[in-house]
Amino acid sequence: MPELGILGNHVLLDLDSSGNLTWPSAISKRLCWGVGADDRWHFSEERASIRQSVDSNEITTVTRMRVPGGDITQRVEVIPWGGQSVTKIEFYNETPIPVAISILLLDFGPVEIDSTTVRVNAKPIIVSSKVPRMLIAGSGYQDMTDRIVKAEIQDSRTSTSSIDKPSRDSALIFPLPHSTKLELVINNEDLDNLPDIERSPSFKDVSNGWLKHFESGMEIQTDDNRLASVLNTARRHLLIGSDQEINSRFWSVDSDEPVLPLTALALMAWGHTDSAKKLIFKYMESTPTSLFKNNVNKETLYALCLWQKYLEFCFPEEELADITPWINESVRQLLASLPSKRRLKKRDITLEVVSLRAAIEILMFVQEKSLATELQNQLVRIEDVIGSKENTSPFRKYTQSYQIIIETLSGYLQIQEPSLTLDQILIKADPTGSLITDSRQQDPVFSALLLLAIRAGFLQEEKLPSGEKQIQVASLYDPDWIGVGIRVNNAPVNSGIMGYAIRWHGTSPALLWEANTSNRIQINARSLDKSWFSNDYIGETLLAKQMPKETAVTIHADTSLLKNRIKPDSPDGGTFR
């Protein structure tokens, strides 16, 4: 699972593959854990007995530690509280015998225990559902685990005991009987008080909240649960990222890909326009100041192109009216920064020209027609000099072709596959739906490229010379997907939304679709039927019969990635939003 957080809050936590937590800051607080079973102490850092997955809602990460008799499970979420956030952790004993839970607090500072409240400098840092039975102080992870192993757990009827002098590192020991749970609420932001355990949102509440956010955008349903976990992980990751400051470590990625523009683009493509707009504003405001008055940096050019893409996913004019002064100033500086006619031919100004076109479209949209016309006349003169009028958007390779995006993703992951497919990505993802990139559990470039690839695989949009919007559905279908039913709802398209479903009648796919847009459209499904297309906004049709590959007979085996298929005649139709 990538970094944890909530919408509208800057707090970001690392949850690693062992269920350990880190709060990155000047001094990184870290929480590790262990289980005292009837054979020995088992610590999370050992990893051998640790497995991770997501729960049934495909949202919350579940970390399982195997001990004699069964599993100890851990769940972690960041939850809202008082306009800010806290972290909630749950441990559940699935074994038939009692165990002890150790909570290692590294770099938290000297702690004091007051019943179920743990304090540092008189401020609450943890509220627990049980009273800890021992407090151990030490120095460093290894020293702490050694002290825990040597300590004798006090009888649960005794009061909390303390070993050694207070230090920056300490451990809390809790008894945990069979079939009971231990809950902790942890201070993220130096809050003066913490919620009672009973008053804090449940893990189900958190999951439902995230699902509501996802439902506000595009939805994709298939027979493969792993696609759901990968989608949820990536979308959640970028939504959390949209609230991070530009200088946050969240955006620290060693990549040539434009990480913030990619994130904003992916959020827009999936219908999360409010989060995208918020991120674009941050991107604009963080643009470094040039030493030269008439010099425009790449960030400004990208921002202009992003606002043009934003037009595809919003309707009211007032949505962009507030950025008109910024556009005017940026365009003025951009025009002033261009070299003389003699030097113009020798310089690559592709991004500058594309940005000017974007600015013209935005100005027309907000009814600044005179400014748009003036700028258009200047752009014509520039294009006459450079002799090119076919410069494309810097985002084209991320939006127009499923195969190109997949190849870009393959290159970023350094996967040496001759032809990467979505199936292969799903196989490489861990059970939480994330994929380790560099030193992170998942970074925003991967999350954005993945979302853009999946979007293009299920729905691609392109403007035809006739002015129609060509919408290609199910680009990712190949013979290995024969029999796999899919459903897409609430997909943003230019000036509207669209939904469709594919149901199977034997080896013949039936396509049902509904589009709500003011644009003229052309729908096709070339991966399934090269000859079919329609200009209708609503309809259904039976596409060409598909011929499975001879080697694809194993698709029905239990080992198949896509084994749980929609039944050929299942009633999964309905009205699209």
ABEGO torsion letter per residue (X at the ends): XBBBBBBGBABBBBBBAAGBBBBBBABBBBBBBBBBBAABBBBAAAGAABBBBBBAAGABBBBBBBBBGEBBBBBBBBBBBGGBBBBBBBBBBABABBBBBBBBBBGAEBBBBBEABBBBGGBBABBBABBBABBBBBBEAAAAAAAAAABBBBBAABBBBBBEBBBABBBBBBBBBBGBBBBBBBBAAGBABBBBAAABBBAAAAAAAAAAAAAABBBBBBABAAAAAAAAAAAAAAAAAAABBAABAAABBBBABBAAAAAAAAAAAAGBAAAAAAAAAAAAAABBBBABAABBBAAAAAAAAAAAAAAAABABAAAAAAAAAAAAAAAAAAAAABBBAAAAAABBAAAAAAAAAAAAAAAAAAGBAAAAAAAAAAAAAAAAAAGBAABBBAAAAAAABAAAAAAAAAAAAGBBBABBBAAAAAAABBAAGBBBBEABABBAAAAAAAAAAAAAAABBBBBBAAGBBBBBBGAABBAAABGBBBBBBGBBBBGEBBBBBBBBBEABBBBBBBBBBABBBBBBBAAABAABBBABABEBBBBBBBBBBAAAAAAABAABABABBBBAABBABEBBX
